[in-house]
Amino acid sequence: MSGTSIDALDCAVIKVHNHGLRLRVELLATSTVPLGKVATGLRRLAEQQPMPAGEIAALANDFAMVHLAALKPLHAKHPLDLVCVHGQTVFHQPPVSWQLFQPAPLAQGLSLPVLCDLRAADLANGGQGAPLTPLADFILFRHPAEDRVVVNLGGFCNLTKLPAGDDLDQISGGDICACNQVLDAVARAVLDAPYDRDGHAAMAGHVDERAGADLARRLSKQAKGRRSLGTGDECAAWVEKFSPTLTPADLAATACAGVAAAITKAMVGSKRAILAGGGLRNRRLIAELTARAGIPVVSSADCHVPPAYREAIGWAVLGALCQDRHYVALPQITGAERTAIAGVWTLP
């Protein structure tokens, strides 16, 4: 999994017990590797900067080689049967979406089947193609007697509401708002850093009411309707508008407060919030979420899922479901007209 923050590649190795919705997951290993120079090209492409076709082709190949280098040591220690790859989202405005990836070098390099492009089938059926993790959340986090909400604090925040029990039709959720996209844009603009480490700057700042109201208005529009977020939803204009007038710390604090407010509005009705994703490292964001939630807020680690790897583990679960010929997108979340078996397979 390489997310919209375009900072690293997260890998998770799972052992799967049983089949289909009866899956039980045993986590065997995780790793994170930097994207290196590939990150620069991926960010340029995601920011819609023009690139020659040859440069894009080379970037896709180099990106595949990053995956190969990351998975070889894991494969040596834990022999793999299948690799499921998210790819890098470089454009997403349904029905058009592009998760850049070249699977053949990985399939040949590991002598393993590779599964990718899990969004395409849902998009073809009129869906948003995202989020796809709710069914994986169902397998990893559901509880027989407690309504839960799983909150992914990624580049964009998405959440899954899991009612107590096993009824798939009652699962709800979707994309909520830009999250780390906003916080990291602040860090790049005023901290000269890729992100605000541990929320250090934000912890020292104060929330500006005018800027906060402006951000709240922008984020509230993102949560309306059943639309997956992507290109054009990063709220870069908000950062550009207020970075000249606010101190770096106040801008960072205001961003955290605005994002937290938008997320907690969407959590209403659940009895427990389970947080995962890179935003969990931002102490100011978590403090704002905890203060506003009104329900217990815990890390996914409390459910034996390392928060930094929830998406990678979830993608592995989706790969196993696809192998079992089970759909992975829920129509009530993506808006698709029907379910379909997802993914593009590349065999060695």
SVG drawing of the C-alpha trace seen along z (x, -y; Angstrom):
<svg xmlns="http://www.w3.org/2000/svg" viewBox="-29 -38 45 61">
<polyline fill="none" stroke="black" stroke-width="0.4" points="0.0,0.0 1.3,-3.5 -1.2,-6.1 -2.0,-9.6 0.7,-11.1 3.3,-9.5 5.8,-9.0 6.5,-5.3 5.4,-1.8 3.8,0.3 3.8,4.0 1.9,6.6 2.1,10.4 -0.9,12.2 -1.8,15.9 -5.4,16.5 -7.6,19.2 -10.9,20.3 -12.5,18.8 -14.7,15.9 -16.4,14.0 -15.3,16.6 -11.7,15.4 -9.6,15.2 -6.3,13.3 -3.0,13.9 -0.4,11.1 3.0,12.5 5.2,9.5 5.1,5.9 7.7,3.5 7.9,0.0 10.3,-1.1 10.9,-4.7 9.9,-5.5 13.1,-7.4 13.4,-9.3 10.2,-7.6 8.2,-9.8 9.1,-13.0 7.8,-11.7 4.6,-10.2 3.9,-13.5 4.3,-15.4 2.0,-13.1 -0.6,-13.2 -0.4,-17.0 -1.3,-16.8 2.0,-18.2 2.6,-17.4 5.1,-14.5 6.2,-12.8 4.8,-9.4 8.3,-7.9 8.9,-9.4 5.5,-8.0 6.4,-4.6 9.8,-4.7 8.2,-5.9 5.7,-3.0 8.6,-0.5 10.7,-2.1 7.7,-2.0 7.3,1.7 10.9,2.3 10.4,0.6 7.7,3.1 10.0,6.0 12.8,4.8 10.5,4.5 8.9,7.9 11.9,10.0 13.1,10.2 9.5,10.8 9.1,13.6 12.3,15.2 11.2,15.4 7.5,16.0 7.0,17.7 4.1,15.9 1.2,17.3 -0.3,14.1 0.6,10.3 -2.2,7.8 -1.1,4.2 -3.0,1.0 -0.9,-1.0 -0.4,-4.8 -3.5,-6.9 -2.4,-9.6 -5.9,-10.7 -9.3,-10.0 -12.5,-11.7 -15.0,-8.9 -15.8,-7.4 -12.1,-8.0 -9.4,-6.7 -5.8,-5.7 -3.9,-3.6 -0.5,-3.6 1.2,-0.2 3.1,2.1 2.5,5.7 4.6,7.8 8.0,7.0 6.7,8.0 5.0,11.2 8.1,12.3 10.6,11.1 8.8,13.1 7.4,15.9 4.0,15.2 0.5,14.1 0.0,10.4 -3.5,8.8 -4.0,5.1 -6.5,2.4 -9.2,3.4 -11.3,0.3 -11.9,0.8 -14.8,3.2 -16.8,1.0 -16.2,-2.0 -17.4,-0.1 -20.6,0.7 -21.3,-3.0 -19.6,-3.1 -17.1,-5.5 -14.4,-2.7 -13.7,-3.7 -13.5,-3.2 -12.9,0.5 -11.7,1.2 -15.1,1.5 -15.4,5.2 -11.9,5.8 -12.8,3.7 -15.8,6.0 -13.4,9.0 -10.8,7.4 -12.9,5.3 -16.5,6.3 -17.9,7.1 -21.0,9.2 -22.5,6.7 -20.9,3.3 -21.5,0.7 -18.0,-0.5 -16.6,-3.0 -13.2,-2.4 -11.6,-5.7 -8.7,-5.9 -6.6,-9.0 -4.9,-8.9 -4.4,-11.5 -8.1,-11.5 -10.2,-10.3 -12.6,-7.5 -14.6,-5.6 -16.5,-2.4 -19.5,-2.0 -19.8,1.6 -23.1,2.3 -23.0,5.1 -23.3,8.5 -22.7,9.9 -25.2,8.1 -23.2,6.8 -26.2,4.8 -26.0,2.6 -22.4,1.5 -22.1,-2.1 -19.3,-4.6 -17.3,-6.4 -14.9,-9.2 -15.3,-12.1 -12.7,-14.8 -9.1,-15.6 -7.0,-14.8 -3.2,-14.3 -3.4,-16.0 -4.2,-19.2 -1.8,-18.7 1.1,-17.8 0.4,-20.7 0.6,-23.0 4.0,-21.4 5.4,-21.7 4.2,-25.4 5.2,-26.8 7.4,-24.3 9.7,-23.3 9.0,-19.7 7.1,-16.8 4.9,-16.6 4.5,-18.0 6.3,-15.3 4.2,-14.2 2.1,-17.3 4.8,-19.3 4.0,-22.6 0.3,-22.1 0.5,-21.4 2.2,-24.8 -0.4,-26.7 -3.9,-28.3 -6.9,-27.8 -7.8,-30.8 -11.6,-31.2 -11.8,-32.8 -9.5,-30.3 -11.1,-27.4 -14.6,-28.4 -13.3,-28.7 -11.8,-25.2 -14.9,-23.7 -17.0,-25.1 -14.7,-23.5 -14.5,-20.1 -18.3,-19.9 -18.9,-20.1 -16.7,-17.0 -18.7,-14.9 -22.0,-15.5 -23.3,-12.8 -21.7,-9.5 -18.6,-10.7 -15.1,-9.3 -12.5,-12.0 -9.4,-12.5 -7.9,-14.9 -8.9,-18.5 -10.0,-17.7 -6.7,-18.4 -7.8,-21.8 -4.5,-23.3 -6.3,-26.6 -7.1,-26.9 -3.4,-26.6 -2.5,-29.1 -5.1,-31.5 -4.1,-31.5 -0.4,-30.6 0.7,-34.3 -1.3,-35.6 -1.1,-32.9 1.9,-31.7 3.1,-28.2 2.0,-26.8 -1.5,-28.5 -2.0,-27.3 -1.1,-23.7 -3.4,-23.8 -6.3,-25.2 -5.9,-22.5 -6.0,-19.8 -9.1,-21.3 -11.0,-21.7 -10.2,-18.1 -11.2,-16.7 -14.5,-18.6 -15.4,-17.2 -14.5,-13.6 -16.4,-13.5 -19.6,-14.8 -19.5,-11.6 -18.9,-9.3 -22.3,-10.0 -24.2,-6.8 -21.3,-4.5 -20.2,-3.3 -16.5,-3.1 -14.1,-4.7 -11.1,-2.7 -8.4,-4.9 -5.7,-3.9 -3.5,-5.6 -0.6,-8.0 -2.6,-10.8 -2.6,-8.8 1.0,-10.1 -0.2,-13.7 -0.9,-14.4 -2.9,-17.5 -5.2,-15.8 -5.8,-13.0 -6.4,-15.3 -8.9,-17.3 -10.7,-14.0 -10.8,-12.6 -12.2,-15.9 -14.9,-16.1 -15.9,-12.4 -18.1,-11.8 -17.3,-8.1 -14.2,-6.0 -11.4,-6.5 -8.8,-3.8 -6.0,-2.8 -6.5,0.2 -3.6,1.7 -6.1,2.5 -7.7,4.8 -4.3,6.4 -4.0,4.4 -1.0,2.1 -2.4,-1.4 0.3,-2.1 -0.5,1.1 -4.3,1.2 -4.6,0.4 -1.9,2.8 -3.4,5.6 -6.9,4.6 -5.6,4.8 -4.2,8.3 -7.6,9.3 -9.3,8.0 -6.8,9.9 -7.7,13.1 -11.4,12.4 -10.9,11.8 -9.0,15.1 -12.0,16.8 -14.2,15.1 -16.0,12.9 -16.8,9.2 -14.9,6.6 -16.9,3.4 -20.1,2.8 -22.7,1.1 -24.3,-0.8 -21.0,-2.6 -19.6,-3.0 -23.0,-3.4 -22.4,-0.7 -25.4,0.9 -24.2,4.4 -21.3,6.3 -18.5,7.7 -15.3,9.7 -12.6,7.2 -9.0,7.0 -6.6,7.6 -4.5,10.7 -0.9,11.0 0.5,14.5 4.3,15.4"/>
</svg>
